[in-house]
Amino acid sequence: MVYAFIDIFTLATKVYSLLIIGRVILSWVNPDPSNAIAVFIVRLTEPVLGPVRRVIPALGGLDLSPILVLVGIQVLEGVVVRMLLGVAGG
């Protein structure tokens, strides 16, 4: 049961990481604001990127918030997986 949760959690973190990478790519191409996919990606990522962006402002026009969030996701994933493996005894 714990291993299934680890797999689901890991999948969720990978999918969210891909959404953040998609958000970065969207910022480079500047899509139509009414594009449904772009709106979907922005709505899912802005609740995490927005607060980080307020704490760490852009440096010379370079937004570092996606990098910090991606690193944070990797750290969170590692910590949670290790804790769950400890609970599972493996």
Phi and psi restraints in degrees (range 20) as a CNS / XPLOR table:
assign (resid 1 and name C) (resid 2 and name N)
       (resid 2 and name CA) (resid 2 and name C) 1.0 -65.6 20.0 2
assign (resid 2 and name N) (resid 2 and name CA)
       (resid 2 and name C) (resid 3 and name N) 1.0 -38.2 20.0 2
assign (resid 2 and name C) (resid 3 and name N)
       (resid 3 and name CA) (resid 3 and name C) 1.0 -65.4 20.0 2
assign (resid 3 and name N) (resid 3 and name CA)
       (resid 3 and name C) (resid 4 and name N) 1.0 -34.9 20.0 2
assign (resid 3 and name C) (resid 4 and name N)
       (resid 4 and name CA) (resid 4 and name C) 1.0 -65.9 20.0 2
assign (resid 4 and name N) (resid 4 and name CA)
       (resid 4 and name C) (resid 5 and name N) 1.0 -41.3 20.0 2
assign (resid 4 and name C) (resid 5 and name N)
       (resid 5 and name CA) (resid 5 and name C) 1.0 -64.9 20.0 2
assign (resid 5 and name N) (resid 5 and name CA)
       (resid 5 and name C) (resid 6 and name N) 1.0 -38.9 20.0 2
assign (resid 5 and name C) (resid 6 and name N)
       (resid 6 and name CA) (resid 6 and name C) 1.0 -60.7 20.0 2
assign (resid 6 and name N) (resid 6 and name CA)
       (resid 6 and name C) (resid 7 and name N) 1.0 -44.6 20.0 2
assign (resid 6 and name C) (resid 7 and name N)
       (resid 7 and name CA) (resid 7 and name C) 1.0 -62.0 20.0 2
assign (resid 7 and name N) (resid 7 and name CA)
       (resid 7 and name C) (resid 8 and name N) 1.0 -43.4 20.0 2
assign (resid 7 and name C) (resid 8 and name N)
       (resid 8 and name CA) (resid 8 and name C) 1.0 -66.6 20.0 2
assign (resid 8 and name N) (resid 8 and name CA)
       (resid 8 and name C) (resid 9 and name N) 1.0 -43.1 20.0 2
assign (resid 8 and name C) (resid 9 and name N)
       (resid 9 and name CA) (resid 9 and name C) 1.0 -63.5 20.0 2
assign (resid 9 and name N) (resid 9 and name CA)
       (resid 9 and name C) (resid 10 and name N) 1.0 -44.1 20.0 2
assign (resid 9 and name C) (resid 10 and name N)
       (resid 10 and name CA) (resid 10 and name C) 1.0 -63.1 20.0 2
assign (resid 10 and name N) (resid 10 and name CA)
       (resid 10 and name C) (resid 11 and name N) 1.0 -42.2 20.0 2
assign (resid 10 and name C) (resid 11 and name N)
       (resid 11 and name CA) (resid 11 and name C) 1.0 -61.2 20.0 2
assign (resid 11 and name N) (resid 11 and name CA)
       (resid 11 and name C) (resid 12 and name N) 1.0 -43.1 20.0 2
assign (resid 11 and name C) (resid 12 and name N)
       (resid 12 and name CA) (resid 12 and name C) 1.0 -63.1 20.0 2
assign (resid 12 and name N) (resid 12 and name CA)
       (resid 12 and name C) (resid 13 and name N) 1.0 -40.7 20.0 2
assign (resid 12 and name C) (resid 13 and name N)
       (resid 13 and name CA) (resid 13 and name C) 1.0 -67.8 20.0 2
assign (resid 13 and name N) (resid 13 and name CA)
       (resid 13 and name C) (resid 14 and name N) 1.0 -36.7 20.0 2
assign (resid 13 and name C) (resid 14 and name N)
       (resid 14 and name CA) (resid 14 and name C) 1.0 -66.6 20.0 2
assign (resid 14 and name N) (resid 14 and name CA)
       (resid 14 and name C) (resid 15 and name N) 1.0 -43.2 20.0 2
assign (resid 14 and name C) (resid 15 and name N)
       (resid 15 and name CA) (resid 15 and name C) 1.0 -63.5 20.0 2
assign (resid 15 and name N) (resid 15 and name CA)
       (resid 15 and name C) (resid 16 and name N) 1.0 -43.7 20.0 2
assign (resid 15 and name C) (resid 16 and name N)
       (resid 16 and name CA) (resid 16 and name C) 1.0 -65.8 20.0 2
assign (resid 16 and name N) (resid 16 and name CA)
       (resid 16 and name C) (resid 17 and name N) 1.0 -37.0 20.0 2
assign (resid 16 and name C) (resid 17 and name N)
       (resid 17 and name CA) (resid 17 and name C) 1.0 -61.8 20.0 2
assign (resid 17 and name N) (resid 17 and name CA)
       (resid 17 and name C) (resid 18 and name N) 1.0 -41.5 20.0 2
assign (resid 17 and name C) (resid 18 and name N)
       (resid 18 and name CA) (resid 18 and name C) 1.0 -64.7 20.0 2
assign (resid 18 and name N) (resid 18 and name CA)
       (resid 18 and name C) (resid 19 and name N) 1.0 -36.7 20.0 2
assign (resid 18 and name C) (resid 19 and name N)
       (resid 19 and name CA) (resid 19 and name C) 1.0 -63.1 20.0 2
assign (resid 19 and name N) (resid 19 and name CA)
       (resid 19 and name C) (resid 20 and name N) 1.0 -40.2 20.0 2
assign (resid 19 and name C) (resid 20 and name N)
       (resid 20 and name CA) (resid 20 and name C) 1.0 -66.2 20.0 2
assign (resid 20 and name N) (resid 20 and name CA)
       (resid 20 and name C) (resid 21 and name N) 1.0 -41.7 20.0 2
assign (resid 20 and name C) (resid 21 and name N)
       (resid 21 and name CA) (resid 21 and name C) 1.0 -62.6 20.0 2
assign (resid 21 and name N) (resid 21 and name CA)
       (resid 21 and name C) (resid 22 and name N) 1.0 -39.6 20.0 2
assign (resid 21 and name C) (resid 22 and name N)
       (resid 22 and name CA) (resid 22 and name C) 1.0 -61.1 20.0 2
assign (resid 22 and name N) (resid 22 and name CA)
       (resid 22 and name C) (resid 23 and name N) 1.0 -38.0 20.0 2
assign (resid 22 and name C) (resid 23 and name N)
       (resid 23 and name CA) (resid 23 and name C) 1.0 -64.5 20.0 2
assign (resid 23 and name N) (resid 23 and name CA)
       (resid 23 and name C) (resid 24 and name N) 1.0 -39.4 20.0 2
assign (resid 23 and name C) (resid 24 and name N)
       (resid 24 and name CA) (resid 24 and name C) 1.0 -63.2 20.0 2
assign (resid 24 and name N) (resid 24 and name CA)
       (resid 24 and name C) (resid 25 and name N) 1.0 -45.9 20.0 2
assign (resid 24 and name C) (resid 25 and name N)
       (resid 25 and name CA) (resid 25 and name C) 1.0 -62.5 20.0 2
assign (resid 25 and name N) (resid 25 and name CA)
       (resid 25 and name C) (resid 26 and name N) 1.0 -39.7 20.0 2
assign (resid 25 and name C) (resid 26 and name N)
       (resid 26 and name CA) (resid 26 and name C) 1.0 -60.9 20.0 2
assign (resid 26 and name N) (resid 26 and name CA)
       (resid 26 and name C) (resid 27 and name N) 1.0 -35.9 20.0 2
assign (resid 26 and name C) (resid 27 and name N)
       (resid 27 and name CA) (resid 27 and name C) 1.0 -67.8 20.0 2
assign (resid 27 and name N) (resid 27 and name CA)
       (resid 27 and name C) (resid 28 and name N) 1.0 -24.1 20.0 2
assign (resid 27 and name C) (resid 28 and name N)
       (resid 28 and name CA) (resid 28 and name C) 1.0 -79.6 20.0 2
assign (resid 28 and name N) (resid 28 and name CA)
       (resid 28 and name C) (resid 29 and name N) 1.0 -35.3 20.0 2
assign (resid 28 and name C) (resid 29 and name N)
       (resid 29 and name CA) (resid 29 and name C) 1.0 -97.6 20.0 2
assign (resid 29 and name N) (resid 29 and name CA)
       (resid 29 and name C) (resid 30 and name N) 1.0 -14.9 20.0 2
assign (resid 29 and name C) (resid 30 and name N)
       (resid 30 and name CA) (resid 30 and name C) 1.0 50.9 20.0 2
assign (resid 30 and name N) (resid 30 and name CA)
       (resid 30 and name C) (resid 31 and name N) 1.0 71.5 20.0 2
assign (resid 30 and name C) (resid 31 and name N)
       (resid 31 and name CA) (resid 31 and name C) 1.0 -72.6 20.0 2
assign (resid 31 and name N) (resid 31 and name CA)
       (resid 31 and name C) (resid 32 and name N) 1.0 171.2 20.0 2
assign (resid 31 and name C) (resid 32 and name N)
       (resid 32 and name CA) (resid 32 and name C) 1.0 -58.6 20.0 2
assign (resid 32 and name N) (resid 32 and name CA)
       (resid 32 and name C) (resid 33 and name N) 1.0 128.6 20.0 2
assign (resid 32 and name C) (resid 33 and name N)
       (resid 33 and name CA) (resid 33 and name C) 1.0 -61.7 20.0 2
assign (resid 33 and name N) (resid 33 and name CA)
       (resid 33 and name C) (resid 34 and name N) 1.0 -17.9 20.0 2
assign (resid 33 and name C) (resid 34 and name N)
       (resid 34 and name CA) (resid 34 and name C) 1.0 -95.1 20.0 2
assign (resid 34 and name N) (resid 34 and name CA)
       (resid 34 and name C) (resid 35 and name N) 1.0 4.5 20.0 2
assign (resid 34 and name C) (resid 35 and name N)
       (resid 35 and name CA) (resid 35 and name C) 1.0 -65.1 20.0 2
assign (resid 35 and name N) (resid 35 and name CA)
       (resid 35 and name C) (resid 36 and name N) 1.0 123.2 20.0 2
assign (resid 35 and name C) (resid 36 and name N)
       (resid 36 and name CA) (resid 36 and name C) 1.0 -62.7 20.0 2
assign (resid 36 and name N) (resid 36 and name CA)
       (resid 36 and name C) (resid 37 and name N) 1.0 -39.3 20.0 2
assign (resid 36 and name C) (resid 37 and name N)
       (resid 37 and name CA) (resid 37 and name C) 1.0 -67.5 20.0 2
assign (resid 37 and name N) (resid 37 and name CA)
       (resid 37 and name C) (resid 38 and name N) 1.0 -43.0 20.0 2
assign (resid 37 and name C) (resid 38 and name N)
       (resid 38 and name CA) (resid 38 and name C) 1.0 -63.0 20.0 2
assign (resid 38 and name N) (resid 38 and name CA)
       (resid 38 and name C) (resid 39 and name N) 1.0 -43.1 20.0 2
assign (resid 38 and name C) (resid 39 and name N)
       (resid 39 and name CA) (resid 39 and name C) 1.0 -62.8 20.0 2
assign (resid 39 and name N) (resid 39 and name CA)
       (resid 39 and name C) (resid 40 and name N) 1.0 -41.8 20.0 2
assign (resid 39 and name C) (resid 40 and name N)
       (resid 40 and name CA) (resid 40 and name C) 1.0 -60.3 20.0 2
assign (resid 40 and name N) (resid 40 and name CA)
       (resid 40 and name C) (resid 41 and name N) 1.0 -47.8 20.0 2
assign (resid 40 and name C) (resid 41 and name N)
       (resid 41 and name CA) (resid 41 and name C) 1.0 -64.9 20.0 2
assign (resid 41 and name N) (resid 41 and name CA)
       (resid 41 and name C) (resid 42 and name N) 1.0 -42.7 20.0 2
assign (resid 41 and name C) (resid 42 and name N)
       (resid 42 and name CA) (resid 42 and name C) 1.0 -64.3 20.0 2
assign (resid 42 and name N) (resid 42 and name CA)
       (resid 42 and name C) (resid 43 and name N) 1.0 -43.3 20.0 2
assign (resid 42 and name C) (resid 43 and name N)
       (resid 43 and name CA) (resid 43 and name C) 1.0 -64.1 20.0 2
assign (resid 43 and name N) (resid 43 and name CA)
       (resid 43 and name C) (resid 44 and name N) 1.0 -32.9 20.0 2
assign (resid 43 and name C) (resid 44 and name N)
       (resid 44 and name CA) (resid 44 and name C) 1.0 -81.3 20.0 2
assign (resid 44 and name N) (resid 44 and name CA)
       (resid 44 and name C) (resid 45 and name N) 1.0 -28.6 20.0 2
assign (resid 44 and name C) (resid 45 and name N)
       (resid 45 and name CA) (resid 45 and name C) 1.0 -98.6 20.0 2
assign (resid 45 and name N) (resid 45 and name CA)
       (resid 45 and name C) (resid 46 and name N) 1.0 -26.1 20.0 2
assign (resid 45 and name C) (resid 46 and name N)
       (resid 46 and name CA) (resid 46 and name C) 1.0 -61.9 20.0 2
assign (resid 46 and name N) (resid 46 and name CA)
       (resid 46 and name C) (resid 47 and name N) 1.0 -35.0 20.0 2
assign (resid 46 and name C) (resid 47 and name N)
       (resid 47 and name CA) (resid 47 and name C) 1.0 -60.8 20.0 2
assign (resid 47 and name N) (resid 47 and name CA)
       (resid 47 and name C) (resid 48 and name N) 1.0 -23.9 20.0 2
assign (resid 47 and name C) (resid 48 and name N)
       (resid 48 and name CA) (resid 48 and name C) 1.0 -96.8 20.0 2
assign (resid 48 and name N) (resid 48 and name CA)
       (resid 48 and name C) (resid 49 and name N) 1.0 -44.3 20.0 2
assign (resid 48 and name C) (resid 49 and name N)
       (resid 49 and name CA) (resid 49 and name C) 1.0 -70.8 20.0 2
assign (resid 49 and name N) (resid 49 and name CA)
       (resid 49 and name C) (resid 50 and name N) 1.0 -35.7 20.0 2
assign (resid 49 and name C) (resid 50 and name N)
       (resid 50 and name CA) (resid 50 and name C) 1.0 -57.7 20.0 2
assign (resid 50 and name N) (resid 50 and name CA)
       (resid 50 and name C) (resid 51 and name N) 1.0 -54.2 20.0 2
assign (resid 50 and name C) (resid 51 and name N)
       (resid 51 and name CA) (resid 51 and name C) 1.0 -62.1 20.0 2
assign (resid 51 and name N) (resid 51 and name CA)
       (resid 51 and name C) (resid 52 and name N) 1.0 -36.8 20.0 2
assign (resid 51 and name C) (resid 52 and name N)
       (resid 52 and name CA) (resid 52 and name C) 1.0 -66.0 20.0 2
assign (resid 52 and name N) (resid 52 and name CA)
       (resid 52 and name C) (resid 53 and name N) 1.0 -39.6 20.0 2
assign (resid 52 and name C) (resid 53 and name N)
       (resid 53 and name CA) (resid 53 and name C) 1.0 -63.9 20.0 2
assign (resid 53 and name N) (resid 53 and name CA)
       (resid 53 and name C) (resid 54 and name N) 1.0 -33.8 20.0 2
assign (resid 53 and name C) (resid 54 and name N)
       (resid 54 and name CA) (resid 54 and name C) 1.0 -70.9 20.0 2
assign (resid 54 and name N) (resid 54 and name CA)
       (resid 54 and name C) (resid 55 and name N) 1.0 -33.6 20.0 2
assign (resid 54 and name C) (resid 55 and name N)
       (resid 55 and name CA) (resid 55 and name C) 1.0 -79.5 20.0 2
assign (resid 55 and name N) (resid 55 and name CA)
       (resid 55 and name C) (resid 56 and name N) 1.0 -42.5 20.0 2
assign (resid 55 and name C) (resid 56 and name N)
       (resid 56 and name CA) (resid 56 and name C) 1.0 -112.8 20.0 2
assign (resid 56 and name N) (resid 56 and name CA)
       (resid 56 and name C) (resid 57 and name N) 1.0 97.8 20.0 2
assign (resid 56 and name C) (resid 57 and name N)
       (resid 57 and name CA) (resid 57 and name C) 1.0 -69.4 20.0 2
assign (resid 57 and name N) (resid 57 and name CA)
       (resid 57 and name C) (resid 58 and name N) 1.0 161.8 20.0 2
assign (resid 57 and name C) (resid 58 and name N)
       (resid 58 and name CA) (resid 58 and name C) 1.0 -63.5 20.0 2
assign (resid 58 and name N) (resid 58 and name CA)
       (resid 58 and name C) (resid 59 and name N) 1.0 140.3 20.0 2
assign (resid 58 and name C) (resid 59 and name N)
       (resid 59 and name CA) (resid 59 and name C) 1.0 -103.0 20.0 2
assign (resid 59 and name N) (resid 59 and name CA)
       (resid 59 and name C) (resid 60 and name N) 1.0 106.6 20.0 2
assign (resid 59 and name C) (resid 60 and name N)
       (resid 60 and name CA) (resid 60 and name C) 1.0 61.2 20.0 2
assign (resid 60 and name N) (resid 60 and name CA)
       (resid 60 and name C) (resid 61 and name N) 1.0 34.7 20.0 2
assign (resid 60 and name C) (resid 61 and name N)
       (resid 61 and name CA) (resid 61 and name C) 1.0 86.4 20.0 2
assign (resid 61 and name N) (resid 61 and name CA)
       (resid 61 and name C) (resid 62 and name N) 1.0 -1.3 20.0 2
assign (resid 61 and name C) (resid 62 and name N)
       (resid 62 and name CA) (resid 62 and name C) 1.0 -97.8 20.0 2
assign (resid 62 and name N) (resid 62 and name CA)
       (resid 62 and name C) (resid 63 and name N) 1.0 116.9 20.0 2
assign (resid 62 and name C) (resid 63 and name N)
       (resid 63 and name CA) (resid 63 and name C) 1.0 -85.7 20.0 2
assign (resid 63 and name N) (resid 63 and name CA)
       (resid 63 and name C) (resid 64 and name N) 1.0 112.9 20.0 2
assign (resid 63 and name C) (resid 64 and name N)
       (resid 64 and name CA) (resid 64 and name C) 1.0 -91.1 20.0 2
assign (resid 64 and name N) (resid 64 and name CA)
       (resid 64 and name C) (resid 65 and name N) 1.0 -4.9 20.0 2
assign (resid 64 and name C) (resid 65 and name N)
       (resid 65 and name CA) (resid 65 and name C) 1.0 -59.1 20.0 2
assign (resid 65 and name N) (resid 65 and name CA)
       (resid 65 and name C) (resid 66 and name N) 1.0 -40.3 20.0 2
assign (resid 65 and name C) (resid 66 and name N)
       (resid 66 and name CA) (resid 66 and name C) 1.0 -62.8 20.0 2
assign (resid 66 and name N) (resid 66 and name CA)
       (resid 66 and name C) (resid 67 and name N) 1.0 -36.4 20.0 2
assign (resid 66 and name C) (resid 67 and name N)
       (resid 67 and name CA) (resid 67 and name C) 1.0 -65.8 20.0 2
assign (resid 67 and name N) (resid 67 and name CA)
       (resid 67 and name C) (resid 68 and name N) 1.0 -44.9 20.0 2
assign (resid 67 and name C) (resid 68 and name N)
       (resid 68 and name CA) (resid 68 and name C) 1.0 -64.6 20.0 2
assign (resid 68 and name N) (resid 68 and name CA)
       (resid 68 and name C) (resid 69 and name N) 1.0 -39.9 20.0 2
assign (resid 68 and name C) (resid 69 and name N)
       (resid 69 and name CA) (resid 69 and name C) 1.0 -67.0 20.0 2
assign (resid 69 and name N) (resid 69 and name CA)
       (resid 69 and name C) (resid 70 and name N) 1.0 -41.8 20.0 2
assign (resid 69 and name C) (resid 70 and name N)
       (resid 70 and name CA) (resid 70 and name C) 1.0 -62.6 20.0 2
assign (resid 70 and name N) (resid 70 and name CA)
       (resid 70 and name C) (resid 71 and name N) 1.0 -41.6 20.0 2
assign (resid 70 and name C) (resid 71 and name N)
       (resid 71 and name CA) (resid 71 and name C) 1.0 -64.3 20.0 2
assign (resid 71 and name N) (resid 71 and name CA)
       (resid 71 and name C) (resid 72 and name N) 1.0 -43.0 20.0 2
assign (resid 71 and name C) (resid 72 and name N)
       (resid 72 and name CA) (resid 72 and name C) 1.0 -61.0 20.0 2
assign (resid 72 and name N) (resid 72 and name CA)
       (resid 72 and name C) (resid 73 and name N) 1.0 -39.8 20.0 2
assign (resid 72 and name C) (resid 73 and name N)
       (resid 73 and name CA) (resid 73 and name C) 1.0 -63.0 20.0 2
assign (resid 73 and name N) (resid 73 and name CA)
       (resid 73 and name C) (resid 74 and name N) 1.0 -42.8 20.0 2
assign (resid 73 and name C) (resid 74 and name N)
       (resid 74 and name CA) (resid 74 and name C) 1.0 -64.3 20.0 2
assign (resid 74 and name N) (resid 74 and name CA)
       (resid 74 and name C) (resid 75 and name N) 1.0 -42.1 20.0 2
assign (resid 74 and name C) (resid 75 and name N)
       (resid 75 and name CA) (resid 75 and name C) 1.0 -64.9 20.0 2
assign (resid 75 and name N) (resid 75 and name CA)
       (resid 75 and name C) (resid 76 and name N) 1.0 -46.2 20.0 2
assign (resid 75 and name C) (resid 76 and name N)
       (resid 76 and name CA) (resid 76 and name C) 1.0 -59.6 20.0 2
assign (resid 76 and name N) (resid 76 and name CA)
       (resid 76 and name C) (resid 77 and name N) 1.0 -44.5 20.0 2
assign (resid 76 and name C) (resid 77 and name N)
       (resid 77 and name CA) (resid 77 and name C) 1.0 -60.1 20.0 2
assign (resid 77 and name N) (resid 77 and name CA)
       (resid 77 and name C) (resid 78 and name N) 1.0 -45.9 20.0 2
assign (resid 77 and name C) (resid 78 and name N)
       (resid 78 and name CA) (resid 78 and name C) 1.0 -61.5 20.0 2
assign (resid 78 and name N) (resid 78 and name CA)
       (resid 78 and name C) (resid 79 and name N) 1.0 -44.0 20.0 2
assign (resid 78 and name C) (resid 79 and name N)
       (resid 79 and name CA) (resid 79 and name C) 1.0 -65.4 20.0 2
assign (resid 79 and name N) (resid 79 and name CA)
       (resid 79 and name C) (resid 80 and name N) 1.0 -47.5 20.0 2
assign (resid 79 and name C) (resid 80 and name N)
       (resid 80 and name CA) (resid 80 and name C) 1.0 -64.8 20.0 2
assign (resid 80 and name N) (resid 80 and name CA)
       (resid 80 and name C) (resid 81 and name N) 1.0 -43.7 20.0 2
assign (resid 80 and name C) (resid 81 and name N)
       (resid 81 and name CA) (resid 81 and name C) 1.0 -63.6 20.0 2
assign (resid 81 and name N) (resid 81 and name CA)
       (resid 81 and name C) (resid 82 and name N) 1.0 -42.8 20.0 2
assign (resid 81 and name C) (resid 82 and name N)
       (resid 82 and name CA) (resid 82 and name C) 1.0 -62.8 20.0 2
assign (resid 82 and name N) (resid 82 and name CA)
       (resid 82 and name C) (resid 83 and name N) 1.0 -41.6 20.0 2
assign (resid 82 and name C) (resid 83 and name N)
       (resid 83 and name CA) (resid 83 and name C) 1.0 -62.9 20.0 2
assign (resid 83 and name N) (resid 83 and name CA)
       (resid 83 and name C) (resid 84 and name N) 1.0 -44.1 20.0 2
assign (resid 83 and name C) (resid 84 and name N)
       (resid 84 and name CA) (resid 84 and name C) 1.0 -67.9 20.0 2
assign (resid 84 and name N) (resid 84 and name CA)
       (resid 84 and name C) (resid 85 and name N) 1.0 -35.7 20.0 2
assign (resid 84 and name C) (resid 85 and name N)
       (resid 85 and name CA) (resid 85 and name C) 1.0 -65.7 20.0 2
assign (resid 85 and name N) (resid 85 and name CA)
       (resid 85 and name C) (resid 86 and name N) 1.0 -34.3 20.0 2
assign (resid 85 and name C) (resid 86 and name N)
       (resid 86 and name CA) (resid 86 and name C) 1.0 -64.9 20.0 2
assign (resid 86 and name N) (resid 86 and name CA)
       (resid 86 and name C) (resid 87 and name N) 1.0 -38.8 20.0 2
assign (resid 86 and name C) (resid 87 and name N)
       (resid 87 and name CA) (resid 87 and name C) 1.0 -68.0 20.0 2
assign (resid 87 and name N) (resid 87 and name CA)
       (resid 87 and name C) (resid 88 and name N) 1.0 -37.6 20.0 2
assign (resid 87 and name C) (resid 88 and name N)
       (resid 88 and name CA) (resid 88 and name C) 1.0 -76.8 20.0 2
assign (resid 88 and name N) (resid 88 and name CA)
       (resid 88 and name C) (resid 89 and name N) 1.0 -12.7 20.0 2
assign (resid 88 and name C) (resid 89 and name N)
       (resid 89 and name CA) (resid 89 and name C) 1.0 81.3 20.0 2
assign (resid 89 and name N) (resid 89 and name CA)
       (resid 89 and name C) (resid 90 and name N) 1.0 22.5 20.0 2
